[in-house]
Amino acid sequence: PSAAWLKLFVPPAFPPRQGRSSNLAHSLAKTMRALLPGAAAALRSARGCSQWPSCGWKGRSFTSIRLSEAQVEAYRRDGFLLPGFQLEVDHLASARRAMDELLERNPDVMPEQLVNSHLADGEGEAQGVRGSAEFLKLASHPPLVELVSQCLGTENVILWACQIFCKLPGEGKAVPFHQDGQYWPIEPLRACTAWIALDRSDAENGALQVLPGTHSKGYVEHIQREDEEACISFIADPEAVAPQRPKATMLELEPGQVSLHDSMLLHGSERNRSRRRRAGVAAVYMPAECHFNREVETEGARKGGLKLDRGLRQA
């Protein structure tokens, strides 16, 4: 990577800002090296999403998408939201083609662990995945980032991770209930995951399930448990989860639809026992004022069975 990569991080100009955030916009180029955990980042400037300088959206215009106050309140109360957003047909088709190519390029990587899928040619350290710039473009889609920024309550967000969860027909592994925040050394811990369905996701093929409101209860006890039918091994204690399982909400999505969830929300999914693939992109964003502390190794990073990329990108 070269200095030109910074064009992705920092829009060419920021409007004047007032209050405590006024210095943030003007110091992003300096602080970005310290913030990034090796994954590419996309910033939404206070100018909105009318023009994007890179990631394949240069020169494109988009209609701003605003969540209602009730939707924002629902996200903060429940820890998740189905915003009613759906990718355009051509964008979905491009992402699905990239998904097929990603599987072909990474035959030795578990399909449920295609981490840093937005970094081309195994650029990151995690799992040796040979990714695709198409997923960086997808995760930087202006209307999508607009939704995330509203849920996080900030104008500037960083895309720091992008993982594919692909459950192949009849063999896709389960993802036991867990909190993403147990894996990530983000300080303070504020992050939002946009789960973008590339295939239909339903109960039969292992759709995402969430436990509403659990994000507001702090850290839930996690344990290490190996299971050949699961793709992660640092999971919420099943005894702590069991009383809440009846309240689980199944997030069934059509291809191109999106769900949003908080980093501390308990969530998981069952195995894919159907004859249909279930693939989705989990794009993870954090506020630009937060810090990814590489000096801290979380228990999730040590015990989760999933290598996270902590490398520094040279600029």
C-alpha positions as CSV (number, residue, x, y, z in Angstrom):
1,P,0.0,0.0,0.0
2,S,1.1,3.5,-0.7
3,A,0.2,7.0,0.4
4,A,-2.4,7.0,-2.2
5,W,-4.4,4.7,0.0
6,L,-5.1,7.6,2.3
7,K,-7.4,9.0,-0.3
8,L,-9.8,6.3,0.8
9,F,-9.6,7.3,4.4
10,V,-9.9,11.0,4.2
11,P,-12.2,13.0,2.0
12,P,-10.4,15.9,0.3
13,A,-12.1,18.6,2.4
14,F,-14.1,18.9,5.6
15,P,-16.6,21.6,6.4
16,P,-16.0,23.7,9.6
17,R,-16.9,21.8,12.8
18,Q,-17.9,23.3,16.1
19,G,-17.3,22.0,19.7
20,R,-15.0,19.2,20.8
21,S,-15.1,17.5,17.4
22,S,-13.6,20.5,15.6
23,N,-10.1,19.2,15.7
24,L,-11.0,15.6,14.8
25,A,-11.8,16.2,11.1
26,H,-8.5,18.1,10.6
27,S,-6.3,15.5,12.3
28,L,-7.7,12.3,10.8
29,A,-4.9,11.9,8.3
30,K,-2.4,12.1,11.2
31,T,-4.3,9.8,13.6
32,M,-5.5,7.2,11.0
33,R,-2.2,5.2,11.2
34,A,-2.8,4.7,14.9
35,L,-6.5,3.9,14.6
36,L,-6.4,1.2,11.9
37,P,-6.0,-2.5,12.8
38,G,-4.8,-3.4,9.3
39,A,-8.2,-3.3,7.7
40,A,-9.1,-0.6,5.2
41,A,-11.3,2.3,6.3
42,A,-14.0,4.4,4.8
43,L,-15.0,7.8,6.3
44,R,-18.3,9.5,5.9
45,S,-17.6,13.2,6.1
46,A,-20.0,15.8,7.5
47,R,-20.8,16.8,3.9
48,G,-23.0,13.7,3.6
49,C,-22.9,11.0,0.9
50,S,-23.4,13.1,-2.2
51,Q,-19.9,12.5,-3.5
52,W,-17.4,9.8,-2.5
53,P,-13.7,10.1,-3.5
54,S,-12.8,6.5,-3.9
55,C,-13.9,2.8,-3.5
56,G,-15.5,2.9,-6.9
57,W,-18.2,5.5,-6.0
58,K,-16.3,8.6,-7.4
59,G,-18.6,10.8,-9.3
60,R,-21.7,9.0,-8.2
61,S,-24.6,10.7,-6.4
62,F,-26.9,9.1,-3.9
63,T,-30.1,10.0,-2.1
64,S,-29.5,10.5,1.6
65,I,-31.3,7.9,3.7
66,R,-32.6,9.1,7.0
67,L,-33.8,6.8,9.8
68,S,-36.8,8.0,11.7
69,E,-36.4,8.9,15.4
70,A,-38.3,5.7,16.2
71,Q,-35.9,3.6,14.3
72,V,-32.9,5.1,16.0
73,E,-34.5,4.6,19.3
74,A,-35.3,1.0,18.5
75,Y,-31.7,0.4,17.6
76,R,-30.5,1.8,20.9
77,R,-33.1,0.0,22.9
78,D,-33.0,-3.4,21.2
79,G,-29.4,-3.4,19.9
80,F,-30.4,-4.2,16.3
81,L,-32.5,-2.8,13.5
82,L,-33.9,-4.0,10.2
83,P,-33.8,-0.6,8.4
84,G,-35.7,-1.6,5.3
85,F,-32.8,-0.9,3.0
86,Q,-32.0,-3.2,0.1
87,L,-29.1,-3.1,-2.4
88,E,-29.7,-2.2,-5.9
89,V,-30.0,-5.2,-8.3
90,D,-26.7,-4.4,-10.1
91,H,-24.7,-3.9,-6.8
92,L,-26.1,-7.2,-5.4
93,A,-25.2,-9.1,-8.6
94,S,-21.6,-7.8,-8.5
95,A,-21.3,-8.8,-4.8
96,R,-22.6,-12.3,-5.6
97,R,-20.1,-12.7,-8.4
98,A,-17.3,-11.6,-6.1
99,M,-18.6,-14.1,-3.5
100,D,-18.3,-17.0,-6.0
101,E,-14.8,-15.9,-7.0
102,L,-13.8,-15.5,-3.3
103,L,-14.7,-19.2,-2.6
104,E,-12.7,-20.3,-5.7
105,R,-9.6,-18.3,-4.6
106,N,-9.7,-19.6,-1.0
107,P,-10.3,-23.3,-1.2
108,D,-8.4,-24.0,2.1
109,V,-10.2,-21.4,4.2
110,M,-13.3,-22.3,6.1
111,P,-16.2,-20.5,4.3
112,E,-17.5,-19.1,7.6
113,Q,-14.1,-17.5,8.3
114,L,-13.4,-15.4,5.3
115,V,-12.1,-12.5,7.3
116,N,-10.8,-9.3,5.8
117,S,-12.5,-10.2,2.6
118,H,-12.2,-6.6,1.4
119,L,-8.4,-6.8,1.2
120,A,-7.2,-8.1,-2.2
121,D,-4.6,-10.8,-2.5
122,G,-4.2,-11.6,1.1
123,E,-3.0,-8.1,1.9
124,G,-3.9,-8.5,5.6
125,E,-2.4,-11.0,8.1
126,A,-5.6,-12.7,9.1
127,Q,-6.2,-16.3,7.9
128,G,-4.3,-15.7,4.6
129,V,-7.6,-14.8,2.8
130,R,-7.3,-13.5,-0.7
131,G,-10.0,-11.0,-0.8
132,S,-11.7,-8.7,-3.3
133,A,-11.9,-4.9,-3.7
134,E,-15.6,-5.5,-4.6
135,F,-16.3,-6.1,-0.9
136,L,-14.6,-2.8,0.1
137,K,-16.8,-1.1,-2.5
138,L,-19.8,-2.8,-1.0
139,A,-19.0,-1.9,2.6
140,S,-18.3,1.7,1.5
141,H,-21.7,2.0,-0.3
142,P,-22.8,5.5,0.7
143,P,-26.4,4.8,1.7
144,L,-25.2,1.9,3.8
145,V,-22.6,4.0,5.6
146,E,-25.3,6.7,6.1
147,L,-27.4,4.2,8.0
148,V,-24.5,3.0,10.2
149,S,-23.5,6.6,11.1
150,Q,-27.0,7.4,12.3
151,C,-27.0,4.3,14.5
152,L,-23.6,5.2,16.0
153,G,-24.7,8.8,16.4
154,T,-21.6,10.2,14.7
155,E,-20.7,11.8,11.4
156,N,-17.4,10.0,10.8
157,V,-17.1,6.3,10.9
158,I,-14.3,3.9,10.1
159,L,-14.8,0.6,8.3
160,W,-12.2,-1.6,10.1
161,A,-13.3,-5.1,9.3
162,C,-15.2,-7.1,6.7
163,Q,-15.9,-10.8,7.0
164,I,-17.9,-13.2,4.9
165,F,-20.0,-15.8,6.6
166,C,-20.8,-18.4,4.0
167,K,-22.7,-21.5,5.0
168,L,-22.6,-24.0,2.3
169,P,-25.7,-26.2,1.7
170,G,-26.0,-29.0,4.2
171,E,-22.7,-28.4,5.9
172,G,-22.5,-24.8,7.0
173,K,-21.3,-24.5,10.6
174,A,-23.2,-22.9,13.5
175,V,-22.1,-19.6,15.1
176,P,-22.9,-20.0,18.8
177,F,-24.3,-17.0,20.7
178,H,-21.6,-14.5,21.5
179,Q,-20.8,-10.8,21.8
180,D,-18.6,-9.4,19.1
181,G,-17.1,-6.9,21.6
182,Q,-15.4,-9.8,23.4
183,Y,-13.1,-10.1,20.4
184,W,-12.3,-6.5,19.7
185,P,-10.0,-4.1,21.6
186,I,-11.9,-1.0,20.7
187,E,-11.7,1.8,23.3
188,P,-14.3,3.0,24.1
189,L,-16.2,0.0,22.8
190,R,-18.6,1.4,20.2
191,A,-19.2,-0.5,17.0
192,C,-21.9,-1.4,14.6
193,T,-22.1,-4.4,12.2
194,A,-24.0,-4.2,8.9
195,W,-25.0,-7.8,8.0
196,I,-25.6,-7.7,4.2
197,A,-27.4,-10.8,2.8
198,L,-26.1,-12.1,-0.5
199,D,-28.5,-15.0,-0.5
200,R,-31.8,-15.5,1.1
201,S,-31.3,-16.0,4.9
202,D,-34.0,-17.8,6.8
203,A,-34.5,-20.3,9.6
204,E,-33.9,-23.3,7.4
205,N,-30.4,-22.3,6.2
206,G,-29.2,-20.7,9.5
207,A,-30.3,-17.1,9.6
208,L,-28.9,-14.7,12.2
209,Q,-30.7,-14.7,15.5
210,V,-30.4,-11.9,18.1
211,L,-31.4,-11.6,21.8
212,P,-33.0,-8.1,22.0
213,G,-31.7,-5.7,24.6
214,T,-28.7,-7.8,25.7
215,H,-26.3,-5.2,24.4
216,S,-27.2,-3.0,27.4
217,K,-26.3,-5.6,30.0
218,G,-22.6,-5.4,29.7
219,Y,-20.2,-8.2,29.2
220,V,-21.8,-11.7,29.4
221,E,-19.6,-14.5,30.7
222,H,-17.9,-16.3,27.8
223,I,-16.2,-19.7,27.8
224,Q,-13.9,-21.6,25.4
225,R,-15.7,-24.6,23.9
226,E,-14.5,-26.5,20.9
227,D,-17.2,-27.9,18.6
228,E,-16.6,-29.4,15.1
229,E,-20.1,-28.1,14.1
230,A,-19.3,-24.5,15.1
231,C,-16.9,-21.9,13.5
232,I,-16.0,-20.1,16.7
233,S,-14.9,-21.4,20.1
234,F,-15.1,-18.4,22.5
235,I,-18.8,-18.2,23.1
236,A,-21.3,-16.9,25.6
237,D,-21.8,-19.4,28.5
238,P,-24.8,-21.6,27.3
239,E,-26.1,-21.6,30.8
240,A,-26.3,-17.8,30.8
241,V,-27.9,-17.8,27.3
242,A,-30.5,-20.5,27.9
243,P,-33.0,-18.5,29.9
244,Q,-33.0,-15.8,27.1
245,R,-33.3,-18.1,24.1
246,P,-37.1,-18.0,24.0
247,K,-36.8,-14.3,23.3
248,A,-34.5,-14.8,20.3
249,T,-35.5,-12.9,17.2
250,M,-34.8,-14.5,13.8
251,L,-33.6,-11.9,11.2
252,E,-34.7,-13.4,8.0
253,L,-33.5,-11.4,5.0
254,E,-34.0,-11.4,1.2
255,P,-30.9,-11.1,-1.0
256,G,-29.6,-7.5,-0.7
257,Q,-31.4,-6.7,2.5
258,V,-29.4,-5.5,5.6
259,S,-29.6,-5.8,9.3
260,L,-27.6,-3.7,11.8
261,H,-26.5,-4.8,15.2
262,D,-24.5,-3.4,18.2
263,S,-21.1,-4.9,19.1
264,M,-22.4,-6.1,22.5
265,L,-25.6,-7.7,21.3
266,L,-25.8,-11.5,21.9
267,H,-26.3,-13.1,18.6
268,G,-25.6,-16.4,16.8
269,S,-27.0,-18.8,14.2
270,E,-27.6,-22.5,13.6
271,R,-26.1,-24.8,11.0
272,N,-27.3,-24.7,7.5
273,R,-29.3,-27.9,7.1
274,S,-30.9,-26.9,3.8
275,R,-29.9,-27.4,0.2
276,R,-29.3,-23.7,-0.3
277,R,-26.3,-21.6,0.4
278,R,-26.5,-18.8,3.0
279,A,-23.9,-16.1,2.4
280,G,-23.6,-12.7,4.0
281,V,-21.1,-9.9,4.5
282,A,-20.5,-8.6,8.0
283,A,-19.1,-5.1,7.6
284,V,-17.9,-3.6,10.9
285,Y,-17.7,0.1,11.6
286,M,-16.6,2.2,14.6
287,P,-16.7,5.9,15.3
288,A,-13.5,7.8,14.2
289,E,-13.0,9.0,17.8
290,C,-12.6,5.4,19.1
291,H,-9.3,3.6,19.2
292,F,-8.3,0.1,18.2
293,N,-5.7,-0.8,20.8
294,R,-3.3,-3.3,19.4
295,E,-1.5,-3.6,22.7
296,V,-4.5,-5.4,24.2
297,E,-5.2,-9.0,23.2
298,T,-8.7,-9.8,24.1
299,E,-9.8,-13.3,25.3
300,G,-11.8,-13.6,22.1
301,A,-8.7,-13.1,20.1
302,R,-6.8,-15.7,22.1
303,K,-9.6,-18.3,22.4
304,G,-12.0,-17.7,19.6
305,G,-10.5,-19.9,16.9
306,L,-10.5,-16.9,14.6
307,K,-7.3,-14.9,13.8
308,L,-7.9,-11.1,13.7
309,D,-5.6,-8.8,11.7
310,R,-3.7,-6.5,14.0
311,G,-1.1,-5.4,11.5
312,L,-0.2,-1.8,10.7
313,R,-0.8,-0.7,7.1
314,Q,2.2,1.3,5.8
315,A,1.4,4.7,4.4
